[in-house]
Amino acid sequence: MTKPSICQDHDESTSEVTINVLLIVNVRNYATDTPIVNVTLEAKFFTPWGSIDVHGSTNETGTIEVPVTTFTLTSGANILPGPSRLSELTLWNNYTVIKINNVFMDEVDYSAEYVINQTSYWNMRIALKTVNSGEKIFIESNIWTLPGKLVKISDYNPILDKKETLTVKPAVKANIEGLTKTPYESYYFLPLNYNITIIPPSTYWYVETEIKSYGIKIDKSTSLINWMYFVAKTYVSKELESLNDELTWFRELGLPLIQEYEEYKAIRSHLERSVNLILLEDYGPALGGIRRSLDRLGNLQSWLSTQRTYSILTAISISLFAYGLASLLPKFVLEEKVGRKTLLIIKIAIYSIFLLILSLTHFSLKIAYAMMISGMFGSSIKGIDVPTTLWGCFLLGTLTYFFLTLISVRKAALTDLSLQLGIRGLKRRVSRTILTLITITVIVSSAIILVNVSIARASRVKEAWPGTEKSGVIIETNILIAPLSEYDINWTRIQEWCEDIGYREEIITLEPQLTRWGILFYGERSSRAEIIAVDPEFLERYYNFSKYVRGVWSEFTKGDNVAIISNNFEAPVGDYVTLGVGEAGTGSWWTRTFGDFKVVGKFDPSSILKLSRIDNKPLFEETSNLVIVPVGSIKDYSMAISEATVIVKKGFDSIDVAKKIAYILGVTTIANSHGLAKKIEWSVEWTVRGFIPYLFPLTIASLMIYITMTSIYEERRKEIMIMATLGLDPKNTFQVFVIEALLLGFMGTLLGFLGSYLLALILSSITGLLGQIWSPISGETGISSYVHWSLPAVLVAMLTGTVMTFLGAYVPASRARGLSLLGRVKRRRLVGEFIIQGDIVSFNLPLRVPVQGVDLLYRFIRENIGKFKSSLIDPHSVKGEIRRDGTFTVSFIGREPGRSMFIPCEIKSIRDGDSLIPVVEFPARYRSYERVRRILRTLEEYMIGFASWKDMQRKMKIIREAPKRRKTPEEILIEVKEVIERIKEDSKRIKFLESRKSQLSEAIYEEFRQKYLKRIEEETNKIRTLAIGLES
């Protein structure tokens, strides 16, 4: 310990002075500022003269005076003592410390604990006041206190579902064994009539809603501070307000969400009921209700978020539909009558008009516009007016038009040609095209009206089985997560459809890090027991339970400590047993008792096992160790309501009642009516209405397109064959036919979707006008008229008008592709060219090379195998070697996709005299695989180019070693003759094309004619170049 510093003046007249150091502890009442007499305390101080331990009681002035040390000091010297600090403090007589000197306990960090009549503080570093009065130095510790009271604080967080470590300054957490409390509460020693602040942990980064501090003042009547209620109330209010704002936002943008708003009201009612249960200290059911409600709340919030996504996708789909109709309609009607600029203006006008009408009337576009503009300007938009709608319409239309124009720039020329051919093909038979188009339009419109794909959020029947003749509802709940409460029972009892209700309580067998089981104590023996609390009157009224009991049934009354036990237990009727619960945690277990219960009856387990609930399931599943007690006899947090049976009044449907209970309480219900039991749960499911009537127009659309495309195929059969002779690829033939069919389907889809929407909008306006004249019409009529024109409707329209059109045109298009294949050389099958020797198949490649060229051939084969795609040959598997005898081998592995097979192959050079012949070998079991044949055909094509490759290698070598050699006149003349022959061949093709001009369309004739003329021009330019070289 450092000693105080002394500064001494050197003066001959100085003398020594004795200094006494005293520690003064004053204990005063903070409220009255009066001394507290005869209070015992212990404290530990650290001073510059050492540590001081104090133990004693205050005098009549509330003071304890303790001498610290005595030392001499030369007169005239100044003492500079270091700071003194209070480290530990213990007070008796139920006092709490409010302030020490000028430091409030709220402002410092310390550790503290309260046991009976004793409050202890440690880990403090509170500086004390030091006063130098000449011959005495006083170290003063002024302690202000208040009388305290032991109070429970519900410190369980209902949102995070865990117990919290709260900071409750200046209160002290109590550590007293034997106090009755639940797992959701802790005892604290709090000062009376003083404002305390409950501060939650600050690590709430995973919770969106911040949990604020909670201030309160207690008096002598306070026994509980319900912090759990404060947290639940704050969080629930915030979440419900946010959800209500979200629903209001959707409603103001035109989407009513009636079902979702009803669900919001049910969730709000359930949450408020659960929060009130916390206020009533019914924590288990309250937490269960909060869990259920927050789960449903999260699902509803997720659905609303999904609704935003649906709205954006619907807006994009509708914009694409409008663009497609605006692009095709002018081309189909006016392409040959007006110029390109006029077509472009008409296209933009049609696109703008459709998009503007939809923007002003469709809620999905309004929602999308509100989200776009909110994202751009960073502020929320709660409503959308006409100028904002026009701005959003302009933004969406511009982006869509720019993006699609950008894509169209990169489209292939053949695709554009196929599109033009499709439009001209449809114009050849205008009446047939219009009839088909009208049919598809009507079918698409009817499909949109008939089929409604939506998400249903409702109570639904999940399971059914034979029940009993008694009409009623069983309420089942997951007792481990969300048990029922008496609040729920009382709410059910006062409903108009409830004739009677009975319920049962069971032990909550499993909680986080805790397992429970029932125990029956009799004498020195204990047995495991299934303890169930029932309603005696309900059990007797509907199950005549007394006839199964041997004993005094009349004493089995609600709220009394009596029990009916199984014959398997030894206790006789009239004796007493002790019931309790066993609990096991992390590595240890213990028991708690519920009290002594008088045995008023016993029963045969086999007879009780025959009793059935109203849904025909066993009343008690396990009866061998069953102990039945009346409800209300065990008041312990480990017991909770697990099941309730509702007898429904006549005139009410049990299924409707069960659905209502499942919806409001968020639990599983079983409805029994007319001998059939049905399990009902609240769920979120996709629903498709009108699908069966939808199949009929779907089939009509497919047949209509099939008939139309078949007739087109028959009409253009000769034309297709001529185009195939001129070089039209089968793939392009198929593409021309499919595009023509898709044009019909897409046009019909666009007209059906947009046209039906506009028609429904007009009819809705007329209906609303007539309703105002004659009779009031519900405000939902105008909205529901276009509810179906959403993203699912877009998908239904696409399936009906486009996908089924493609399927209907696939067979005729495939037949047209077959015609294009008639004039082509069939691909060799290679089967007859295989040489099979045992398990190996050999195939000779069409190449013979002198032995001296083995290096070139090896390099050539390795180089060409590297050209194969990795889907055909594994590039990492290619290996090879050249032997001294002038032969080589190159091995690789072929792949067969879809079968996960690897085919080992090898190319060997076989000597035949002075020549080498490359031979491919592979296992015989793979000879029928098309992938192997494809590799062999490709290798054949590569081998044909060996001579030119070899010449190229030699030329490259010559270029590196010698200057380039000029061509001789003879070589130039030979090349000229070859060019002239190619010009003659192209001239013959032009003459053949001229002879078939009447059978071909204008576009096809012009395409091939320009192709051949261009090639003749290129060859003519080559002759001129060669002539200049011959002259030089």
C-alpha positions, 0 to 999 in steps of 0.5 A: 500500500502506498504511503501518503506523500509528505512535503516538508519545509526546512526551517530550524523552528519546526516541531513534530505533530501527532496526526490521528486518521479516523474512518467515519461511516454515516448511515442515513435514510435517503427519504428523510435524511435522518440517521439510522440508529442501531443498524449492523453493517460490515464493510471493507475499505482500502486507504493509503494506510492499508485495508480496513475491515469494519464490523459494528452497529451505528450509534444514536447519530447513525455513525460508526467511528473507526481509528485507522492509524496514528503518525507524527508529522513535522510542523509545517509539512503538508500531507497528500494522502491518496484516495480511499475507496469502499470495496465491500458492504453488507447491511442487516435489518433489510436495508438497500443502499441508494447512494454512497457519498455523491455516487448513486448506485444506479450509476456504478457497476457492482455485484450484489446479493440478498439473503434473509435480513442481509444485503451484500455488495462487492466488487465496488470502487467508490471513492471516499471523502478525505478531510484534513483538520490539522491534527486529525484526518477524517475518511468519510463514508456517507451511506444513504439507504432505504428499507427494502421489500422482497418482490417477484419480477417476471424476468422471462422474455415472452418474445425470445422465449427465454429467461433474461438476466435483468439489471434492476438497480439499485435493487438486489437479486435475492438468493433464498431457498424455499421461496415459492416461484415459477420458472418465469419469475425471480425474487429481488430486494427492492427499496420502497418508494424509490424509482427503480429502472429495469434494464434488459440485456443490450444484445438484441441485434436479432430482434427488430423491435427494441426492448426499452427500459422499464421504470417503476416505484414500489410500496409495501403492497407490491408483491410482483413487478410484471416485466414480462407483461411490459415487454409483451405489451410493447412488442405486440403493440408495435407489431400489430401497429406495423401490420395494420399500417401494411394492410392499410397501405394495400387497401389504399392502393386498391387491394382490399385483402378482406380475408387477411384483415379478418385474420389480423383481427383474430391474431390481435384478439388472441395476442391481447388475450395472451398478454392479459393472461400474463397480467393474471400470472397464467404464464404457461398458457400466455406464452403458448398463445403468444407463440401461436399468435406470433407464428401466425403473425409472421406467416401473415407478414410473409404473405404480405411481403409475397404479395408485393413480389406478386404485384411486381411480377404481375405488373411486369407480365401485364407490361410484356403482354401489352408490348406483345399485343402492340408489336403483333397487331400492327404487323398482322393488320397493316404491315404491307399498307404503311411504312416502318415509321407509321408501324412504330408510331401505331405500336407505341400508341397501342402499347401506351393506351393499354398500359395506361388503362391498366395502370389506372384500374389494376391494383397490382400496377399501382402497388408496383408503382408505389414500390418503385417510386418509394425506392427511388425517393426513399420515402413511403407512399401510402396512397397513389394519385393520378399524376403518380400513376402516370409517372409510374406508367411512364417509368415501367413502359420506358424500361420495358420498351427499352429492354425488349428493343435491346433484346430484339437487336440481337435476334437472329436474322432467321428468327426475323424471317420465320416471324415474317413467314408466319405472319404472311402464312396466317394472312393467306387464309384470313378467314381461317386465321380469324376464326382460330384467333376468335376461338383461342381468345374466347377460350383464354377469356373463359379460362381466366374467369373459370380458374381462380388460383389463390392462397387460402388462409383458413381452417381446413379438414385434414383427416376423417374417421368414424366417430360417435353419435354425440355432436361436439368438438374436441380442442386439442393443443400442444401442451409442450408449446402452447397449452390452453388457459382458463381464459380460453375455457371461459371464453368458449363457455359463454359462446352461443353455440356452447351447451357444455364444456369440460377439460383436463389438465396434465403435466407438461412433460418436456420444457427447454432443458427439463423433463418431468414425470408424475410420482405417487408416494405411499409410505416409503415407496414411490411409483411413476404415475400418469396424473390427470386432472378432470372435471368430475361433473362433466365426466359423470354427466357424459361418461357415467364414470362413477360406475367404473369406480369402487369407492366414494364418488360423491367425495370426488369434487372440484378443487378438493385434494382427492384422487381416484387411482388404479388398482395397480397401486397399493394404497387402499380407499380412504388412505392418503397418498402424496402426489408430486412431480419429478424433474430432470435437468442437466445432469441432475434430478429432483422431486417436488410434491403437490401435497397429500391426496385422499384416495376416494376410489379405485378402478380397474385399468382394463375397464377404463381403457374401453371408454371413448371420447366423442370422436371414438378415440380412447378417453385415457390412452394409458390406465395401468398407472393412471391417477385421476384428480379433480381440476383445481386440486393441483395449483402448480406451473407444471400442470396445464390444460391439454384438452377440452371437450365442447358439447355443441347446442342443437341447431349449430354445425359442429364442423363450423364451430370447430373451424371457428375455434381453430381459426380464433385460438389457432389450435387443432380441433376435432369435430364429431357430427353424424357419426363422422369425426374430422380433424380441422387445422388452420393452414395456408394452402394454394387453392385452384377453383374451376380446374375441372371446367377449365379442362374442356377449353384447354382440350379445345384449344389444343385440337383447334391448333392441331387441326389448323396446323395440319391443314397448313402442313398439307397446303405447304407440303410441296413448298417445304420439299422444294425449300429442303432441296434448296438447302432449308435445314430441318430445324428451321423448317420446324421453327417456321411452323412453330412460330406460326402456331405460337403467333396464333396462340400469343395473339389469342392470349393477349386479346383474351387477357387484355380484352376480357379485362377491359370488358369486365371493367366496362361491365363493372362500371355499368353495373355500378351505375345501374346499382346506384340508380336502382339498388345499392351494390356492395363496394366489393363488386367493382373490386372482385370483377378484376381480382382474377387478372393477376399473376396466376391469371397470367400463367393460366392465360399463357398455359391455355393460349401459348403452351397448349398451342405449342403442344397442338402444333408440335406434331404437324411441325415434326411432320414438316421437319420430316419432309425437309429430311427427305432429300438429305443423305442418311447418316451411316449406321456403321454397324456393318463396318465393326470388326468384333473379336471377343469383347473388343470392337475394332473400327478402321479409320479411313487413312493410310500413312507411311511409317515415316509419318508416324510422328505427324499422325500421332500429333494429328490424332491427339490434336483432333481428339482435343477438339471434342466437347467435354460432354463427349470425351473427358479431356483429362483422360487423353493419354498416348505414347509412340513406340520404337517399332513405329506404332503408337496408341492414344487412349481416352474415355467417352461419356454417355450422359444420362446413364453415368457411363464411361466408355474406355476407347483406344486408337492404335496404329496397325502396320500393314507393310510400310503403312500405318492404319489407325484403328479405334477399339472399345468394349463390344457392349457399347457398340449400340450406343449412339454416343460411340457412333457419333465419336467415330463419325467425327473421327472419320471427318477429321481423318479426311483432313489429314493431308491438308493438315500435313501440308499446313505443317510443312508450309509452316516449316518452310515459312520459318526456314525460307522466303515464300515461293511464288505460284507458277503460271500453271498453278494459277491457271488450275486455280482459275479453272476451279473458280470457273467451275464453281461459278457454273454450279451457282448459275445452274442453281439460279436457273433451277430457282427461276423454274420453281418461282411460282411454287415459292413465296416471295421471301424465300425466293429472294433469300436464296437468289441473293445468296447465290448471286453474292457467291458468284460475285465473290468468285468473279473477284477471285478470277480478277485477282488471279489474272493480275497475278498471271500478268505479273 
